[in-house]
Amino acid sequence: MIDTTVTEDLEQLAAALLPEQPLYLLFESEGFQFSDSWGLAGRSLDISAQEGLSARGRWVGRRPAIYIADQRIATDAAEALSNEPQHAIDRSIRDVTRSVLIHEIGHVAEVGVETLPITPELRANAAAIAGYSAAEDNTELPPWRGHSLTWLRATLHARFRAAQIGVATDLGDVVGQDYGYGPLCHYWREALPEMKALVGVPLMELATIRPAA
């Protein structure tokens, strides 16, 4: 069952943070299924979702896509808070889904928009990316693989802007896990002047601006 309260909340937050860049938001509760993580974003995720989007009358051409595993998040929250009242579970679901969305918006702002025509090769590559397992145990890879400082910068800006419109999130929940950066509060504190100064710059343009020294 689709919890429209959650999905509509995330649609509104995405539109507020990226008013200049329409997105496809893909929810597990709508029948979409990608990877085994709570969220996923990719330059070619729209290609993998094209058939499902077309079936729902939502396909309007290429644009960034973000997958949110809202059902899995709800299940995990209910299990973790099994002794808590329902309103506490609902609040946790809201807070986590918002944090996941901000995390993935950071990826969208980091990598930009792909507008290449869809080819068989591009579709095959998109399928491989969509099937990526976030739970893969590959100790040969650095912990920050897929989560560069460019991503972290964009994500911090997105979180700051969400707070400006009354959407408070936990910094640790937004970042998601330890990517080897060290204390996140240090990055937040150091980035705060820039986040305030560039609050009017579209997130999709942030990567074109050299970070302050």
TAPE-V150169 format. One record per residue. N is the residue number from 0. RES is the residue in one letter. PHI is phi in whole degrees, -180 to 180 (NA if undefined). PSI is psi in radians with two decimals (* if undefined). Layout:
n=N res=RES phi=PHI psi=PSI
n=N res=RES phi=PHI psi=PSI
This chain:
n=0 res=M phi=NA psi=2.41
n=1 res=I phi=-86 psi=2.17
n=2 res=D phi=-87 psi=1.71
n=3 res=T phi=-65 psi=-0.42
n=4 res=T phi=-62 psi=-0.77
n=5 res=V phi=-70 psi=-0.86
n=6 res=T phi=-65 psi=-0.71
n=7 res=E phi=-67 psi=-0.64
n=8 res=D phi=-61 psi=-0.76
n=9 res=L phi=-71 psi=-0.64
n=10 res=E phi=-60 psi=-0.77
n=11 res=Q phi=-66 psi=-0.70
n=12 res=L phi=-66 psi=-0.73
n=13 res=A phi=-62 psi=-0.75
n=14 res=A phi=-65 psi=-0.59
n=15 res=A phi=-73 psi=-0.64
n=16 res=L phi=-83 psi=-0.52
n=17 res=L phi=-129 psi=1.07
n=18 res=P phi=-64 psi=-0.42
n=19 res=E phi=-87 psi=-0.14
n=20 res=Q phi=-135 psi=1.74
n=21 res=P phi=-61 psi=2.54
n=22 res=L phi=-125 psi=2.78
n=23 res=Y phi=-98 psi=2.10
n=24 res=L phi=-99 psi=2.16
n=25 res=L phi=-112 psi=2.02
n=26 res=F phi=-105 psi=2.44
n=27 res=E phi=-58 psi=-0.64
n=28 res=S phi=-67 psi=-0.25
n=29 res=E phi=-92 psi=-0.03
n=30 res=G phi=106 psi=-0.04
n=31 res=F phi=-81 psi=2.55
n=32 res=Q phi=-147 psi=1.98
n=33 res=F phi=-139 psi=2.33
n=34 res=S phi=55 psi=-2.93
n=35 res=D phi=-122 psi=0.33
n=36 res=S phi=-103 psi=3.05
n=37 res=W phi=-74 psi=-0.38
n=38 res=G phi=-156 psi=2.82
n=39 res=L phi=-157 psi=2.47
n=40 res=A phi=-138 psi=2.60
n=41 res=G phi=-166 psi=2.66
n=42 res=R phi=-63 psi=-0.40
n=43 res=S phi=-117 psi=0.20
n=44 res=L phi=-64 psi=-0.49
n=45 res=D phi=-62 psi=-0.57
n=46 res=I phi=-66 psi=-0.77
n=47 res=S phi=-64 psi=-0.50
n=48 res=A phi=-94 psi=0.00
n=49 res=Q phi=-57 psi=-0.81
n=50 res=E phi=-62 psi=-0.81
n=51 res=G phi=-65 psi=-0.68
n=52 res=L phi=-67 psi=-0.71
n=53 res=S phi=-64 psi=-0.70
n=54 res=A phi=-63 psi=-0.47
n=55 res=R phi=-97 psi=0.08
n=56 res=G phi=71 psi=0.44
n=57 res=R phi=-108 psi=-0.20
n=58 res=W phi=-73 psi=2.14
n=59 res=V phi=-129 psi=0.34
n=60 res=G phi=109 psi=-3.12
n=61 res=R phi=-72 psi=2.39
n=62 res=R phi=-166 psi=2.80
n=63 res=P phi=-60 psi=2.62
n=64 res=A phi=-132 psi=2.54
n=65 res=I phi=-130 psi=2.27
n=66 res=Y phi=-101 psi=2.32
n=67 res=I phi=-123 psi=2.12
n=68 res=A phi=-85 psi=1.19
n=69 res=D phi=-63 psi=-0.62
n=70 res=Q phi=-68 psi=-0.75
n=71 res=R phi=-65 psi=-0.70
n=72 res=I phi=-61 psi=-0.73
n=73 res=A phi=-65 psi=-0.73
n=74 res=T phi=-64 psi=-0.78
n=75 res=D phi=-64 psi=-0.69
n=76 res=A phi=-66 psi=-0.73
n=77 res=A phi=-64 psi=-0.66
n=78 res=E phi=-72 psi=-0.74
n=79 res=A phi=-69 psi=-0.51
n=80 res=L phi=-116 psi=0.64
n=81 res=S phi=-60 psi=-0.41
n=82 res=N phi=-98 psi=0.09
n=83 res=E phi=-100 psi=2.76
n=84 res=P phi=-68 psi=2.81
n=85 res=Q phi=-60 psi=-0.63
n=86 res=H phi=-64 psi=-0.53
n=87 res=A phi=-71 psi=-0.66
n=88 res=I phi=-66 psi=-0.78
n=89 res=D phi=-61 psi=-0.70
n=90 res=R phi=-65 psi=-0.70
n=91 res=S phi=-64 psi=-0.75
n=92 res=I phi=-61 psi=-0.78
n=93 res=R phi=-61 psi=-0.82
n=94 res=D phi=-66 psi=-0.72
n=95 res=V phi=-70 psi=-0.77
n=96 res=T phi=-64 psi=-0.65
n=97 res=R phi=-64 psi=-0.75
n=98 res=S phi=-64 psi=-0.74
n=99 res=V phi=-63 psi=-0.74
n=100 res=L phi=-61 psi=-0.79
n=101 res=I phi=-62 psi=-0.73
n=102 res=H phi=-56 psi=-0.82
n=103 res=E phi=-74 psi=-0.55
n=104 res=I phi=-63 psi=-0.59
n=105 res=G phi=-58 psi=-0.69
n=106 res=H phi=-66 psi=-0.73
n=107 res=V phi=-61 psi=-0.79
n=108 res=A phi=-67 psi=-0.52
n=109 res=E phi=-69 psi=-0.83
n=110 res=V phi=-97 psi=-0.26
n=111 res=G phi=81 psi=-2.89
n=112 res=V phi=-108 psi=2.38
n=113 res=E phi=-105 psi=2.23
n=114 res=T phi=-123 psi=0.27
n=115 res=L phi=-61 psi=2.51
n=116 res=P phi=-60 psi=2.56
n=117 res=I phi=-77 psi=2.12
n=118 res=T phi=-120 psi=2.89
n=119 res=P phi=-57 psi=-0.68
n=120 res=E phi=-65 psi=-0.75
n=121 res=L phi=-67 psi=-0.63
n=122 res=R phi=-67 psi=-0.68
n=123 res=A phi=-66 psi=-0.71
n=124 res=N phi=-66 psi=-0.68
n=125 res=A phi=-63 psi=-0.68
n=126 res=A phi=-64 psi=-0.67
n=127 res=A phi=-66 psi=-0.71
n=128 res=I phi=-68 psi=-0.74
n=129 res=A phi=-65 psi=-0.45
n=130 res=G phi=-91 psi=0.08
n=131 res=Y phi=-59 psi=2.38
n=132 res=S phi=-100 psi=1.99
n=133 res=A phi=-69 psi=-0.27
n=134 res=A phi=-93 psi=0.08
n=135 res=E phi=-57 psi=2.34
n=136 res=D phi=-100 psi=1.66
n=137 res=N phi=-126 psi=1.61
n=138 res=T phi=-73 psi=-0.14
n=139 res=E phi=-79 psi=-0.25
n=140 res=L phi=-94 psi=2.55
n=141 res=P phi=-67 psi=2.63
n=142 res=P phi=-64 psi=-0.40
n=143 res=W phi=-91 psi=0.12
n=144 res=R phi=-55 psi=2.19
n=145 res=G phi=84 psi=-0.07
n=146 res=H phi=-137 psi=1.29
n=147 res=S phi=-75 psi=3.00
n=148 res=L phi=-65 psi=-0.48
n=149 res=T phi=-64 psi=-0.73
n=150 res=W phi=-64 psi=-0.80
n=151 res=L phi=-61 psi=-0.74
n=152 res=R phi=-59 psi=-0.85
n=153 res=A phi=-63 psi=-0.67
n=154 res=T phi=-69 psi=-0.70
n=155 res=L phi=-62 psi=-0.74
n=156 res=H phi=-62 psi=-0.74
n=157 res=A phi=-64 psi=-0.73
n=158 res=R phi=-65 psi=-0.73
n=159 res=F phi=-60 psi=-0.77
n=160 res=R phi=-69 psi=-0.58
n=161 res=A phi=-63 psi=-0.74
n=162 res=A phi=-63 psi=-0.58
n=163 res=Q phi=-65 psi=-0.43
n=164 res=I phi=-105 psi=0.29
n=165 res=G phi=91 psi=0.20
n=166 res=V phi=-105 psi=1.68
n=167 res=A phi=-87 psi=2.40
n=168 res=T phi=-138 psi=2.72
n=169 res=D phi=-81 psi=2.29
n=170 res=L phi=-60 psi=-0.73
n=171 res=G phi=-64 psi=-0.66
n=172 res=D phi=-67 psi=-0.66
n=173 res=V phi=-67 psi=-0.86
n=174 res=V phi=-67 psi=-0.70
n=175 res=G phi=103 psi=-0.74
n=176 res=Q phi=-165 psi=3.14
n=177 res=D phi=-84 psi=1.93
n=178 res=Y phi=-101 psi=0.30
n=179 res=G phi=84 psi=0.30
n=180 res=Y phi=-82 psi=-0.42
n=181 res=G phi=95 psi=-2.93
n=182 res=P phi=-57 psi=2.12
n=183 res=L phi=-68 psi=-0.49
n=184 res=C phi=-62 psi=-0.51
n=185 res=H phi=-64 psi=-0.81
n=186 res=Y phi=-64 psi=-0.71
n=187 res=W phi=-62 psi=-0.79
n=188 res=R phi=-64 psi=-0.76
n=189 res=E phi=-69 psi=-0.56
n=190 res=A phi=-85 psi=-0.22
n=191 res=L phi=-57 psi=-0.80
n=192 res=P phi=-59 psi=-0.73
n=193 res=E phi=-66 psi=-0.71
n=194 res=M phi=-62 psi=-0.66
n=195 res=K phi=-70 psi=-0.73
n=196 res=A phi=-70 psi=-0.56
n=197 res=L phi=-105 psi=0.31
n=198 res=V phi=-61 psi=-0.42
n=199 res=G phi=-89 psi=-0.09
n=200 res=V phi=-85 psi=2.25
n=201 res=P phi=-54 psi=2.41
n=202 res=L phi=-56 psi=-0.59
n=203 res=M phi=-70 psi=-0.24
n=204 res=E phi=-100 psi=-0.08
n=205 res=L phi=-60 psi=-0.68
n=206 res=A phi=-66 psi=-0.30
n=207 res=T phi=-86 psi=-0.12
n=208 res=I phi=-105 psi=2.18
n=209 res=R phi=-65 psi=2.29
n=210 res=P phi=-62 psi=2.63
n=211 res=A phi=-64 psi=2.54
n=212 res=A phi=-68 psi=*
